[in-house]
Amino acid sequence: MTNTQLLVIGAGPGGYPAAFLAADLGLNVTLVDTQPNPGGVCLFKGCIPSKALLHAAKVLTDAKEANEIGIDFGTPSIDLSKIREWKNGVVTKLTNGLGILSKQRKINFIQGRASFSDSSTVIIKRIDGTEQAITFDNAIIATGSSPATLPFLPQSLHVMDSTDALKLDDIPGKLLVLGGGYIGLELGTAYNALGSEVSVVEMMPTLLPGVDRDLVHVLTKRIKSQFADVKLNTKVTNVTETADGLSVTFEDKKGQTETTTYDKILVAVGRSPNTGSLGLQNTSVKLNDRGFVTVTPNRQTTDSRIYAIGDVVGNPMLAHKASHEGRVAIESIMGKDAVFEPKTIPAVVFTDPEIAVCGLTGTQAKEQGLDVKVEKFPWAASGRAITLNRAEGLTKLIIDPKTEKLLGMAIVGVSAGEMIAEGVLAIEMGACAADLKSSIHPHPTLSETVMETAESFFGLATHIYKIKK
């Protein structure tokens, strides 16, 4: 049996940054993961491969829409095996790089699964079948989450989850996406561009439940022009495998049913925390009623030696949130007075167009009965958006009318995810509308829409006219 000062279980975007920081601060670190290198689901099976496919989709879409500005590339030829090879190469390059960084930091990286035998010991089952017991001074659980399943679906090669979809085994002729959340829409966008006839079904009355309607409206309008069908307020009541694929029966809110056959189904109805095989019953770690690990603001569990970060502690299930939690946990372990208390956590939906939000949303403000001023700037008034032939976007600010402080920012449009960091910084720094208005933004850029939205709060936006009351 060996001892390590810090044991990190799970080498995803929460686990490996925590392990790297701990090693940089002088701790002896052991990092355990089932993959051969750090990266976790995000790099191997999630964030990175999906964005690689979305880039390929964007290239195809841009080529198709170029004829609107007088450029015709003709019908593109898609080499699926080469796209798959390129996507896998992106993953390999990044994860191999993390493996090198792990070795440079002299981290003891073990490929295998760890299970607690008590509050200071784990048994690691290595990938080669051998077992090893390791004691630790402190441990961090960073095991992430897995795609949620639906019990009524048949066990079939025609049913995919997000991990299966990213393998890109083939391009189904007709694809049904179960779930109108960000995962389903992102992958649906990619498969649609690659040639699938995509339909999406969502039980709620709108896509992306929880996101402000004015943002979703812009995305929905484009998706409806690209997808074969968008079924809202509709549930799937039966799925049967047939010789032709999968026969799916739908029921709308009026109780009317219809049945359609699809080549494949992509299940994208959420994710569940990976805690089942950790042996937590042998520790004092507690789970809440939804199966997430209970933690304090410094990410310490109910077992004083054990911390938890990322998807296993609950929403939002975002890679950057996990990374920040990892830093908080390490600083706490090192004796610092560290707590996880960000004023805002940005979220990005990498569809086309993208949706990015941070801070208070318009929907939340309305639900909470808050007195706020909502300012919007339509990208139809943005010179840069028009030159990109993508003027459907919108920039929105949520402002406290008394203090003029920025409470939230939301953007729908191309590159929205690249723009939202300005809002995050502004909220964290306590910036007000005048700060955004007075900060010179480069021209012509999409970022100018943030400045002009702030100007609009004062009734002084250059490129839109507001009637003074």
C-alpha positions in Angstrom: 0.0 0.0 0.0 1.3 3.4 -0.9 0.2 6.9 0.3 -0.4 10.1 -1.7 -1.1 13.5 -0.4 -3.8 14.1 -2.9 -5.9 11.5 -4.8 -8.0 12.8 -7.7 -10.6 10.4 -9.1 -11.5 11.4 -12.6 -9.3 13.3 -15.0 -11.8 15.5 -16.8 -11.9 19.3 -16.9 -12.4 19.4 -13.2 -10.0 16.6 -12.2 -6.9 17.2 -14.2 -6.7 21.0 -13.6 -7.1 20.3 -9.9 -4.3 17.7 -10.0 -2.1 20.0 -12.1 -2.5 22.9 -9.7 -1.9 20.7 -6.6 1.3 19.4 -8.2 2.4 23.0 -9.1 1.9 23.9 -5.4 4.1 21.0 -4.3 1.8 18.2 -3.4 2.4 14.6 -4.2 -0.6 13.8 -6.5 -2.2 10.6 -7.8 -4.7 11.0 -10.7 -6.9 8.1 -11.6 -9.0 7.7 -14.8 -10.3 5.0 -17.1 -8.7 6.7 -20.2 -5.0 6.4 -21.1 -4.5 10.2 -20.7 -6.2 13.0 -18.8 -9.1 14.7 -20.6 -12.2 12.9 -19.4 -15.5 12.8 -21.2 -15.1 16.5 -22.3 -12.0 15.8 -24.4 -12.6 12.2 -25.3 -16.4 12.0 -25.8 -18.0 15.4 -25.4 -17.0 19.0 -25.7 -14.0 18.7 -28.0 -15.2 16.1 -30.5 -18.6 17.7 -30.7 -17.1 21.1 -31.5 -14.9 19.5 -34.1 -18.0 18.1 -35.8 -19.8 21.4 -35.5 -16.9 23.1 -37.2 -17.2 20.7 -40.1 -20.9 21.4 -40.1 -20.3 25.1 -40.3 -17.9 24.8 -43.2 -20.6 22.8 -45.1 -23.3 25.4 -44.2 -21.1 28.3 -45.1 -20.3 26.7 -48.5 -24.0 26.1 -49.1 -25.0 29.6 -48.2 -22.1 31.3 -50.1 -24.3 31.4 -53.2 -26.3 34.1 -51.6 -23.3 36.4 -52.0 -22.3 35.2 -55.5 -20.0 32.3 -54.7 -21.0 28.8 -55.8 -18.8 25.9 -54.6 -21.2 23.3 -56.0 -22.3 20.2 -54.2 -19.6 19.3 -51.5 -18.1 15.8 -51.4 -18.1 14.4 -47.9 -15.4 11.9 -46.9 -16.9 10.6 -43.6 -13.8 8.5 -42.8 -11.6 11.5 -43.2 -13.8 13.7 -41.1 -13.8 11.0 -38.4 -10.0 10.7 -38.7 -9.6 14.5 -38.3 -11.9 14.6 -35.4 -10.1 11.8 -33.6 -6.8 13.5 -34.4 -7.9 16.6 -32.6 -8.8 14.5 -29.5 -5.5 12.6 -29.6 -3.5 15.8 -29.9 -5.1 17.4 -26.9 -5.1 14.4 -24.7 -1.6 13.3 -25.5 -0.5 16.9 -24.6 -2.2 16.6 -21.3 -0.4 13.3 -20.7 2.9 15.0 -21.3 2.0 17.8 -18.9 1.0 15.2 -16.3 4.4 13.5 -16.6 6.2 16.9 -16.5 4.5 17.6 -13.2 5.5 14.1 -11.9 1.9 13.2 -11.2 1.3 9.5 -10.6 -1.3 8.8 -13.3 -3.1 5.5 -13.1 -5.4 4.2 -15.8 -8.1 2.3 -13.9 -11.1 2.7 -11.6 -11.0 3.7 -7.9 -13.4 2.7 -5.2 -13.3 3.8 -1.6 -12.8 1.1 1.0 -12.9 3.6 3.8 -12.5 7.4 4.3 -8.7 7.3 3.7 -8.2 4.4 1.3 -9.1 3.4 -2.2 -8.7 0.2 -4.2 -7.7 0.9 -7.7 -8.5 -1.7 -10.4 -6.0 -1.0 -13.1 -6.9 -1.4 -16.8 -4.5 -4.5 -16.9 -6.6 -6.2 -14.2 -4.3 -5.8 -11.3 -5.4 -4.0 -8.1 -3.6 -1.5 -5.9 -4.5 0.0 -2.5 -3.7 3.7 -2.0 -4.1 5.8 1.2 -4.6 9.5 0.9 -4.5 12.6 3.0 -7.2 14.2 0.8 -9.2 13.1 -2.1 -11.2 14.9 -4.8 -14.1 13.1 -6.6 -14.3 14.4 -10.2 -16.0 11.5 -12.0 -18.4 13.5 -14.1 -21.7 12.3 -15.6 -23.1 10.0 -18.2 -26.0 10.4 -20.7 -29.3 9.7 -19.1 -31.3 6.8 -20.6 -35.0 6.1 -21.3 -36.2 2.7 -20.1 -38.9 2.3 -22.8 -36.4 2.4 -25.7 -35.3 -0.9 -27.2 -31.7 -2.1 -26.9 -30.7 -1.4 -30.5 -27.8 -0.2 -32.6 -30.3 2.2 -34.1 -30.5 4.0 -30.7 -27.6 6.4 -29.9 -26.6 8.5 -27.0 -24.3 11.5 -27.4 -21.2 9.3 -27.0 -22.4 7.0 -29.8 -23.3 10.0 -32.0 -19.8 11.4 -31.8 -18.2 8.2 -33.1 -19.7 9.2 -36.5 -20.1 5.6 -37.6 -22.5 6.6 -40.4 -24.9 9.4 -41.4 -28.4 8.1 -41.0 -30.9 9.1 -43.7 -33.6 10.0 -41.1 -32.6 10.9 -37.6 -34.9 11.7 -34.6 -33.4 13.7 -31.7 -35.2 13.0 -28.4 -34.8 16.2 -26.4 -34.7 19.9 -27.4 -31.8 20.8 -25.1 -28.3 22.0 -26.1 -26.8 18.5 -26.6 -29.5 17.3 -28.9 -29.6 20.6 -30.9 -25.8 20.8 -31.3 -25.5 17.2 -32.5 -28.7 17.6 -34.6 -27.1 20.6 -36.3 -24.0 18.7 -37.1 -25.8 15.6 -38.5 -28.1 17.9 -40.5 -25.2 19.6 -42.2 -23.6 16.2 -42.9 -26.7 15.1 -44.8 -29.2 13.6 -42.3 -32.9 14.5 -42.4 -33.2 15.6 -38.8 -36.3 15.9 -36.6 -36.4 16.9 -33.0 -39.1 16.2 -30.4 -39.4 18.1 -27.1 -42.0 17.7 -24.4 -41.9 21.3 -23.4 -43.5 24.1 -25.4 -40.2 25.5 -26.6 -36.7 24.4 -27.5 -34.0 25.0 -24.8 -36.4 25.3 -21.9 -35.1 27.9 -19.4 -33.5 30.1 -22.0 -35.1 33.5 -22.8 -37.7 33.2 -25.5 -36.4 36.0 -27.6 -33.0 34.3 -27.9 -34.6 30.9 -28.6 -36.9 32.4 -31.3 -33.9 33.4 -33.4 -32.4 29.9 -33.2 -35.7 28.1 -33.7 -36.5 30.1 -36.9 -33.2 28.9 -38.4 -33.5 25.4 -37.2 -37.0 25.1 -38.6 -35.7 26.1 -42.0 -33.0 23.4 -41.8 -34.5 20.5 -39.9 -37.2 18.2 -41.3 -39.5 18.7 -38.3 -39.6 20.3 -34.9 -42.2 18.8 -32.6 -43.0 20.8 -29.4 -45.4 19.9 -26.6 -45.0 16.3 -27.8 -43.9 13.1 -26.1 -42.8 9.7 -27.4 -45.1 7.0 -26.3 -43.7 4.0 -28.1 -40.6 2.9 -30.0 -40.5 -0.4 -31.9 -37.6 -1.8 -33.9 -38.6 -2.9 -37.4 -36.8 -4.1 -40.5 -36.7 -0.5 -41.8 -35.4 1.1 -38.5 -37.4 2.4 -35.6 -41.1 3.0 -35.6 -41.8 5.9 -33.3 -45.3 6.9 -32.0 -45.8 10.5 -30.9 -48.6 12.1 -28.8 -49.1 15.9 -28.8 -50.7 18.0 -26.0 -54.2 17.4 -27.5 -53.8 13.6 -27.3 -53.5 13.2 -31.0 -51.0 10.5 -32.1 -48.9 9.8 -35.2 -46.3 7.2 -36.1 -43.1 7.7 -38.2 -40.1 5.5 -39.0 -36.6 6.7 -38.5 -33.2 5.2 -39.3 -31.8 6.2 -35.9 -32.7 7.9 -32.7 -30.4 10.2 -30.7 -31.3 10.3 -27.1 -30.4 13.6 -25.5 -32.5 14.0 -22.4 -29.9 15.0 -19.8 -27.1 13.5 -17.8 -26.7 11.6 -14.5 -23.8 11.8 -12.0 -21.2 9.0 -12.0 -21.2 8.0 -8.3 -22.5 4.4 -8.4 -19.2 2.5 -8.5 -17.2 4.7 -6.1 -17.9 2.8 -2.9 -19.2 5.9 -1.2 -21.2 3.7 1.2 -17.8 3.0 2.8 -17.3 6.7 3.6 -19.3 9.5 5.3 -20.0 11.1 1.9 -23.7 11.9 1.5 -25.8 12.2 -1.7 -28.8 14.4 -2.1 -32.2 13.1 -3.3 -31.1 13.4 -6.9 -27.9 11.4 -6.5 -25.5 14.4 -6.5 -22.7 14.6 -3.9 -23.5 17.1 -1.1 -20.7 19.7 -0.7 -20.0 22.9 1.3 -19.0 26.2 -0.5 -15.3 25.1 -0.5 -16.4 21.8 -2.2 -15.8 19.6 0.9 -18.1 16.7 1.3 -19.6 15.4 4.5 -16.5 13.4 4.9 -13.8 15.9 5.9 -11.0 14.4 3.8 -13.0 14.1 0.6 -13.9 16.9 -1.8 -16.1 16.7 -4.9 -16.3 18.9 -8.0 -18.0 19.1 -11.4 -21.0 17.2 -12.6 -21.2 15.0 -9.6 -22.1 18.0 -7.3 -24.9 19.2 -9.6 -25.9 21.8 -12.1 -24.7 23.6 -14.1 -22.9 20.6 -15.7 -20.3 22.7 -17.4 -16.6 22.0 -17.9 -15.5 25.5 -17.0 -17.5 25.4 -13.8 -15.8 22.1 -12.8 -12.3 23.6 -13.5 -13.1 26.6 -11.2 -14.4 24.3 -8.5 -11.2 22.3 -8.8 -9.1 25.4 -8.0 -11.3 26.2 -5.0 -11.0 22.7 -3.7 -7.2 22.7 -4.0 -6.9 26.1 -2.3 -9.1 24.9 0.5 -6.9 21.8 0.9 -3.9 24.0 1.0 -5.4 25.9 4.0 -6.7 29.0 2.2 -10.1 30.5 2.9 -11.5 29.6 -0.5 -15.1 29.2 -1.5 -17.0 28.7 -4.7 -19.0 31.9 -5.1 -18.9 33.2 -8.7 -21.3 36.0 -9.4 -22.0 34.4 -12.8 -21.2 31.2 -14.7 -21.4 31.6 -18.5 -23.2 29.0 -20.6 -23.0 28.6 -24.4 -25.1 26.6 -26.7 -22.9 25.8 -29.7 -25.7 25.7 -32.3 -25.8 27.8 -35.4 -26.5 30.6 -34.4 -24.9 30.2 -30.9 -26.6 31.3 -27.8 -24.5 32.6 -24.9 -25.7 33.8 -21.5 -24.3 35.0 -18.2 -25.8 36.4 -15.0 -29.5 37.2 -14.6 -31.8 36.3 -17.5 -34.9 38.2 -18.5 -37.0 35.1 -17.6 -35.4 34.9 -14.1 -35.9 38.6 -13.5 -39.6 38.3 -14.4 -40.1 35.2 -12.2 -38.5 36.9 -9.3 -40.4 40.1 -9.7 -37.3 42.2 -10.0 -37.2 45.7 -11.3 -34.8 45.6 -14.2 -34.2 47.4 -17.5 -33.8 45.1 -20.5 -32.0 46.6 -23.4 -31.6 44.9 -26.8 -29.6 45.6 -29.9 -30.7 43.9 -33.1 -27.8 42.7 -35.3 -29.7 43.9 -38.3 -28.1 47.3 -37.3 -24.6 45.8 -37.0 -22.4 46.5 -40.0 -20.2 43.5 -39.1 -23.1 41.1 -38.8 -24.4 42.2 -42.2 -21.0 41.7 -43.9 -21.1 38.2 -42.4 -24.5 37.7 -44.0 -25.8 36.8 -40.5 -27.8 39.7 -39.3 -30.4 37.6 -37.4 -28.6 38.0 -34.1 -29.4 39.9 -30.9 -27.5 41.3 -28.0 -29.3 41.9 -24.7 -28.3 43.4 -21.4 -30.2 43.2 -18.0 -29.5 46.3 -16.0 -30.4 47.5 -12.5 -32.2 50.8 -13.3 -31.2 52.3 -9.9 -27.5 51.5 -9.7 -27.1 51.0 -13.5 -25.0 47.9 -12.7 -25.0 45.1 -15.3 -26.9 42.1 -13.9 -26.9 39.9 -17.0 -25.9 39.5 -20.7 -27.3 37.3 -23.4 -26.3 37.0 -27.0 -27.7 35.0 -29.9 -25.7 35.0 -33.1 -22.5 33.7 -34.7 -19.6 33.7 -32.3 -21.8 34.5 -29.3 -19.7 32.2 -27.2 -16.6 34.2 -28.0 -18.3 37.4 -26.9 -19.9 36.5 -23.6 -16.7 36.7 -21.6 -17.0 40.5 -21.7 -20.3 40.2 -19.8 -18.8 37.7 -17.3 -15.9 40.1 -16.5 -18.3 43.1 -16.3 -20.6 41.3 -13.8 -17.7 40.0 -11.7 -16.1 43.5 -11.6 -19.4 45.2 -10.7 -19.4 47.2 -13.9 -22.3 49.5 -14.8 -23.9 50.4 -18.2 -21.7 53.5 -18.4 -18.5 51.4 -18.2 -19.6 49.3 -21.2 -20.8 52.5 -23.1 -17.6 54.3 -22.5 -15.2 51.5 -23.3 -14.1 51.9 -27.0 -14.9 48.7 -28.9 -13.2 48.0 -32.2 -15.0 48.6 -35.5 -16.4 46.8 -37.4 -16.9 43.9 -35.0 -19.8 42.1 -33.4 -18.5 43.2 -30.0 -19.7 46.7 -30.8 -23.2 45.5 -30.3 -22.4 45.2 -26.5 -21.4 48.8 -26.4 -24.4 50.0 -28.4 -26.8 48.0 -26.2 -25.3 49.8 -23.2 -25.7 53.1 -25.1 -29.3 52.2 -25.7 -29.9 52.2 -21.9 -29.2 56.0 -22.0 -31.2 56.4 -25.2 -28.1 57.3 -27.1 -27.3 54.3 -29.4 -25.9 55.4 -32.7 -27.4 52.8 -35.0 -30.9 52.4 -33.5 -33.3 55.2 -32.8 -35.4 55.1 -29.6 -38.3 57.5 -29.2 -37.7 59.5 -26.0 -40.6 59.2 -23.5 
